[in-house]
Amino acid sequence: MTEPYDLEVGDSPLLVSIPHDGHSLAPGMERRMSVLARLLPDTDWHVRKLYEFARDLGASLLAATYSRYVVDLNRPPSDVALYQGQVSTGICPLATFAGDAIYLEGNECTEKEKAERVGQYWQPYHDCLAFELDRIRDRFGYALLWDAHSIRSEIPNLFDGTLPDLNIGTNSGASCHDSFAKKIVSLAQNSDFSWALNGRFRGGYITRTYGDPTNNIHAMQLELGQSCYMNEEDFRYDERWADGLIGVLKEMLVEYLRVARSLS
């Protein structure tokens, strides 16, 4: 069986979490899925590739290997909705973001299976994430978590209009010191990309759970609009579009580290 995550341990206070770029499916799951769902359209496509530069900054990288259709690592195990009043696909989704059925009729994920997936795939990722943040804080006196995501820029079933390119989430200021958000927003303002702070995406379960500035763990989520680095129709990565975005991402992580040093 494929391991539920890949971990590269770095040599800095920064941990980049990539929970939705996995492509593996649970045993026997593919034959139960619709043809459309087998394409895994709601994957955070190419996010690992975008953040390859983070190794050069000494960051640790934690990336899921299984698809969010197996289990969504950025949802609470209780499966309570993160954004009240909005469509929620759940911890073991039954429908795509567009509202199409993931499973063939009669083959849906059961409650028993959901509990098994939480134990087998969700829990190991979160155990590792918590352990690494504690390890980093013990070594440096503080830990920085950057939760890296991307999403199709237009999904009428989930939100109106077109998303900004850079969607910065700090759980409305609760997951990190204000200085981090101010600097990251400043970089976004000076880029060629549109941006929002705590708009449609304020941060999911990971940001909200692990961001604890009073205990020297700071967390930010960045949700990228996929149209700024890839073709959203066939999921192809576009080097020309991505290069400019990677430059901005690198500036953000460099400043995330710099601001932390100034505060420590």
C-alpha positions in Angstrom: 0.0 0.0 0.0 1.2 3.5 -0.8 2.3 5.5 2.3 -0.3 8.2 3.2 2.2 11.0 2.9 5.7 12.0 1.9 7.9 14.0 4.3 11.1 15.8 3.6 12.6 17.2 6.8 14.3 20.5 6.3 16.6 22.7 8.4 14.5 25.8 9.1 11.4 26.8 11.2 9.1 26.5 8.1 6.9 23.5 7.3 4.9 23.5 4.0 1.8 21.3 4.1 0.3 20.1 0.8 -2.8 18.1 1.7 -4.6 17.9 -1.7 -2.1 17.2 -4.4 -2.3 13.4 -4.0 -3.5 11.1 -6.8 -3.6 7.6 -5.2 -6.9 5.9 -4.5 -8.0 3.4 -1.8 -7.9 -0.3 -2.9 -10.9 -1.1 -5.0 -12.1 2.5 -5.1 -11.5 3.3 -8.8 -13.9 0.7 -10.1 -16.7 2.2 -8.0 -16.2 5.7 -9.3 -17.7 7.6 -12.3 -15.6 8.2 -15.4 -15.5 11.9 -14.6 -14.4 11.4 -11.0 -11.6 9.1 -12.0 -10.0 12.2 -13.6 -9.7 13.6 -10.1 -10.8 17.1 -11.2 -10.7 18.7 -7.7 -7.0 17.9 -7.1 -4.8 20.8 -6.1 -2.9 20.2 -9.4 0.9 20.7 -9.5 1.2 22.4 -6.0 4.1 20.2 -5.1 5.9 21.3 -8.3 5.2 25.0 -7.5 6.8 24.7 -4.1 9.9 22.7 -5.1 11.9 25.9 -4.4 11.0 25.7 -0.7 13.7 23.0 -0.2 16.3 25.7 -1.0 14.9 27.7 1.9 15.4 24.8 4.3 11.7 24.2 4.6 10.2 20.8 5.6 7.6 19.6 3.1 4.7 17.3 4.0 2.6 16.2 1.1 -0.4 13.8 0.9 -0.2 10.9 -1.5 -3.9 10.0 -1.6 -6.6 11.9 -3.4 -8.9 14.2 -1.5 -11.7 11.9 -2.8 -10.3 9.2 -0.5 -10.4 11.5 2.5 -10.1 15.3 2.8 -7.2 16.1 5.1 -8.3 19.7 5.5 -11.7 18.8 7.1 -12.3 18.0 10.7 -12.8 14.3 11.6 -16.2 15.2 13.0 -17.1 16.3 9.4 -18.7 19.5 10.6 -18.9 22.1 7.8 -16.1 24.7 8.0 -18.1 27.5 6.2 -21.6 27.6 7.5 -24.3 28.3 4.8 -22.0 27.2 1.9 -21.8 23.9 0.0 -19.6 21.4 1.9 -18.2 18.4 0.1 -17.3 16.6 3.4 -14.4 14.6 4.7 -15.1 11.7 2.3 -16.8 13.5 -0.6 -19.7 11.9 -2.5 -19.8 14.7 -5.1 -17.2 16.8 -7.0 -17.0 20.6 -6.5 -19.2 20.9 -9.6 -21.9 18.7 -7.9 -21.4 15.6 -10.0 -21.5 12.2 -8.3 -18.1 10.7 -7.5 -19.4 7.1 -7.1 -21.5 5.0 -9.3 -25.0 4.5 -7.9 -25.0 2.0 -5.0 -21.2 2.2 -4.6 -21.0 5.3 -2.3 -18.6 5.5 0.7 -20.4 4.2 3.8 -20.1 5.5 7.3 -18.0 2.5 8.3 -15.7 3.0 5.4 -15.4 6.7 6.2 -14.3 5.9 9.7 -11.7 3.4 8.3 -10.3 6.0 5.9 -10.0 8.6 8.7 -8.0 6.1 10.7 -5.9 4.8 7.8 -5.2 8.0 5.8 -6.3 11.1 7.7 -4.9 10.4 11.1 -1.3 9.5 10.0 -1.0 12.8 8.1 -2.2 14.8 11.1 0.0 12.9 13.6 3.0 13.7 11.4 2.0 17.3 11.0 1.6 17.8 14.8 4.8 16.0 15.5 6.8 18.1 13.0 5.4 21.4 14.3 6.3 20.4 17.9 9.8 19.3 16.8 10.4 22.5 14.9 9.2 24.7 17.8 11.3 22.8 20.2 14.4 23.4 18.1 13.8 27.0 17.0 11.5 28.4 19.7 8.7 28.8 17.1 7.2 27.0 14.1 5.8 28.4 10.8 3.1 26.4 8.9 2.3 27.3 5.3 -0.7 25.3 4.1 -0.5 25.2 0.3 -3.6 24.8 -1.9 -5.0 25.5 -5.3 -8.5 25.4 -6.8 -10.2 26.0 -10.1 -10.8 29.7 -10.5 -14.5 29.4 -11.3 -16.8 26.9 -9.6 -20.4 28.2 -9.6 -21.6 25.5 -7.3 -19.2 26.8 -4.6 -18.8 30.5 -5.1 -19.9 33.4 -7.3 -17.7 34.8 -10.1 -13.9 34.3 -10.4 -11.6 33.8 -7.4 -8.6 36.0 -6.9 -5.3 34.5 -7.8 -3.9 34.6 -4.3 -6.4 33.8 -1.5 -4.6 34.3 1.8 -6.2 32.8 5.0 -5.3 33.5 8.6 -8.6 32.3 10.2 -9.5 36.0 10.4 -6.3 36.8 12.2 -6.4 34.1 14.8 -3.8 31.7 13.3 -0.8 33.9 13.2 0.7 37.2 14.3 -0.6 40.2 12.5 2.8 41.1 11.2 2.8 38.0 8.9 -0.5 38.9 7.2 0.6 42.5 6.7 3.8 41.5 5.0 2.2 38.8 2.8 -0.6 41.1 1.8 2.0 43.8 0.9 3.8 41.4 -1.4 0.4 40.4 -3.0 -0.4 44.0 -3.5 2.9 44.6 -5.3 2.5 41.6 -7.6 0.7 41.2 -10.9 -1.8 38.9 -9.3 -5.2 39.6 -7.8 -5.6 38.8 -4.1 -7.9 38.6 -1.1 -7.3 38.2 2.7 -9.7 36.1 4.6 -12.2 36.2 1.8 -13.8 33.0 0.4 -11.0 31.1 2.0 -10.1 32.0 5.6 -8.2 28.8 6.2 -9.4 25.2 6.6 -9.1 22.7 9.4 -5.3 22.6 9.2 -4.8 26.4 9.6 -7.5 26.7 12.2 -6.3 23.8 14.3 -2.5 24.2 14.2 -2.2 28.0 14.1 -1.6 28.9 17.7 0.4 32.1 18.0 0.2 32.2 21.8 2.2 28.9 21.8 4.6 30.1 19.0 3.0 28.2 16.1 1.9 30.5 13.3 -0.1 29.2 10.4 -1.2 30.7 7.1 -3.1 29.2 4.2 -2.7 30.2 0.5 -5.3 29.1 -2.0 -4.1 29.7 -5.5 -6.5 30.2 -8.4 -5.3 27.5 -10.9 -5.8 29.8 -13.9 -2.6 31.7 -13.0 -0.3 28.7 -13.6 -2.1 26.0 -15.5 -4.7 25.1 -18.1 -7.8 24.4 -16.1 -9.5 22.4 -18.8 -6.8 19.7 -19.3 -4.9 20.2 -16.0 -1.6 20.9 -17.9 1.1 22.9 -16.1 2.2 26.0 -18.0 5.9 26.9 -17.3 5.4 30.4 -18.7 2.6 31.3 -16.4 4.0 29.4 -13.4 7.4 31.1 -13.4 6.0 34.5 -12.3 3.9 32.9 -9.7 6.8 30.9 -8.2 8.7 34.2 -7.9 5.9 35.7 -5.7 5.6 32.5 -3.7 9.3 32.5 -3.0 9.2 36.1 -1.8 6.3 35.3 0.5 8.1 32.4 2.2 11.3 34.3 2.5 9.4 37.1 4.2 7.5 34.7 6.4 10.8 33.4 7.7 12.3 37.0 8.0 9.3 38.4 9.9 9.4 35.4 12.3 13.1 36.0 13.1 12.4 39.7 13.8 9.6 38.7 16.3 11.6 36.0 18.1 
